[in-house]
């Protein structure tokens, strides 16, 4: 399983917009982790918490 970090750009395995990981929440005693992601659609900011198993790294790198 991928170990995501805050600031990484990800997307849902099923598709959708690119999202930035805001925070990672690990569950003590379990291999399951959740991440809080943020993204914009036009001028609206969206935020949700998703299981790591539903995400994959975005396919394009971001220049630093």
N, C-alpha and C positions, 0 to 999 in steps of 0.2 A: 504494500500500500504506500502511496506517495505521502511524504511528510510535507504538507503545505506550510508556508510561512506567511505572516502578515505582509501585504504589499504585492504578493504574487497575483498575476492575472490568470483567471480560470474561466471555464464555461461548463455548463451542464453537459454530461455525456450525451444527452438527448438533443442538444442544440440550444439555441438562445443567444442572448447578448454576452459579450465578454464582461466579466465582473472582477473587481479587485477584492482580495481577502482583507477584511478589516481586523479580524481577530480569530484565533484558534482556541477552541475549548476542548480539552481532553477530558475523558471520563475516567476517573481513578478506578483501577481494577478491570478496565476494559480496553480493548484495542480500538473501539469505536470513538471517533472524534467528530465534532461538528465545527463548522466554520461560519462566521458571519461575513457575508459578502455585500458589497455596495456597487451600484451602477447607475448611470443616468440614461433616461429616455427624454430627449429634448432637454428641457430645463428642470425636470423632476428627478430627485434623488430617490432611489429605492434601496431598501436594506432587508435582508432575510438571513435566516440561519438554516444551513443545509448540512446533511451528512457528507463527510469526505468521500464516501463511496459513490456519490452522485456526480462528482466533479472530475474534470481533467484539465491539464494545463492548456492555456490558450496556445494556438499554433504559431503566433508571431512574437518575436522578442521586442522588448521595449528598450529603447536607447536610454542610457543613464545620463 
